[in-house]
């Protein structure tokens, strides 16, 4: 066997081994990555939501005289 053929065979085998190994590792890690992605998506949607709290009971009558458009809910 010539030296060039041996080198090509070794490099081809190494490339094949790396490709197969990465494919197997990627397939094993896929459900975990999917769960992490979903968790990040849930966190982002929670940050976009604005939570409101009700106005105190006695503030409606006082606020209407000063402000014609009073809000009933106040953001946190």
C-alpha positions in Angstrom: 0.0 0.0 0.0 1.4 3.4 -0.8 1.9 6.1 1.8 -0.6 8.5 0.3 -3.3 5.8 0.4 -2.6 5.0 4.0 -2.7 8.7 5.0 -6.0 9.1 3.1 -7.4 6.0 4.8 -6.4 7.2 8.3 -7.8 10.7 7.7 -11.0 9.3 6.2 -11.5 7.0 9.2 -10.8 9.8 11.7 -13.3 12.1 9.9 -15.9 9.3 9.9 -15.4 8.6 13.6 -15.7 12.3 14.5 -18.9 12.7 12.4 -20.5 9.6 13.9 -19.5 10.6 17.4 -21.0 14.1 17.1 -24.2 12.8 15.6 -24.7 10.4 18.5 -23.9 13.1 21.1 -26.3 15.5 19.3 -29.1 12.9 19.3 -28.6 12.2 23.0 -28.6 15.9 24.0 -31.6 16.9 21.9 -34.5 16.5 24.5 -32.5 18.4 27.1 -31.8 21.3 24.6 -35.5 21.3 23.7 -36.5 21.6 27.4 -34.0 24.4 28.0 -35.3 26.3 25.0 -38.9 26.0 26.2 -37.9 27.2 29.6 -36.2 30.3 28.2 -39.2 30.9 26.0 -41.5 30.8 29.1 -39.2 33.2 31.0 -39.3 35.7 28.1 -43.1 35.6 27.9 -43.4 36.1 31.7 -41.2 39.2 31.4 -43.4 40.7 28.7 -46.6 40.4 30.7 -47.6 43.5 32.8 -49.2 42.7 36.1 -51.8 45.0 37.4 -53.1 45.5 40.9 -56.5 47.0 41.8 -56.7 50.7 42.9 -57.4 51.3 46.6 -61.1 51.7 47.4 -61.1 55.4 48.5 -59.0 56.9 45.7 -61.7 56.8 43.0 -63.8 59.7 44.2 -60.8 62.0 44.9 -59.1 61.3 41.6 -62.1 62.0 39.3 -62.2 65.7 40.2 -58.5 66.2 39.4 -58.1 63.8 36.5 -61.0 63.3 34.0 -59.5 60.0 32.8 -58.6 58.0 35.8 -57.1 54.6 35.5 -58.6 51.7 37.4 -55.5 49.5 37.3 -51.9 50.4 38.1 -48.9 48.5 36.8 -46.6 47.0 39.4 
